[in-house]
Structure formats: C-alpha cells, structure tokens
Amino acid sequence: MRTSTLLDTATATGTTRLPDSLCTHTPKCPTAASPDHEAARVVAAHPEQGWALLCNAVLVFEDTGELLPDGQVIAPHRPLMVTA
C-alpha cells in the first residue's frame, strides 16, 4: 500500500515542487532545478537535527549539504577557511 507524503509530488511532467498551497507567497519559490533553489522559503525546520525543508521540497542541512527531491545529493559547499 502506498502512502502520500509532502515530498511525493512527482507528476507526469516531472514537476517536483510542493503543492502551491504551501507556497502561497509572491514571488513563487524557485524550483529545485533552478540555480537559486536555496532562496526558497523554509516550510519546516528542525535546527536541533540540523535540517530544514524548503518550499521547493529541497532539504538543506546545517553543513550546507542538500538533498534534492529527485534524490540527488549536493555535497556540503562551505567556503574554505584561509589561513595566513
């Protein structure tokens, strides 16, 4: 038996955004495929666990890593500290 979740938003067109009812602000959040996908608003956050769910179904982690709705993993991309 299959159950539906907030992240289960794939359609025949390949759209992986959350339902528009959760993204009611203007302008609409960038899609998960957009280069600026990190600019989407947070819809759920658990800082004690180190993650937040964005309006475009991207999970961002406190180490700057990401999990995209299609399962793709984005490695942490913190700026490196330069020592003199």
Secondary structure, DSSP 8 states (H G I E B T S, - for coil): -----TT----TT------GGG--SSS----TTSTTGGGS-EEEEETTTTEEEETTS-EEETTS-EE-TTS-EE----------
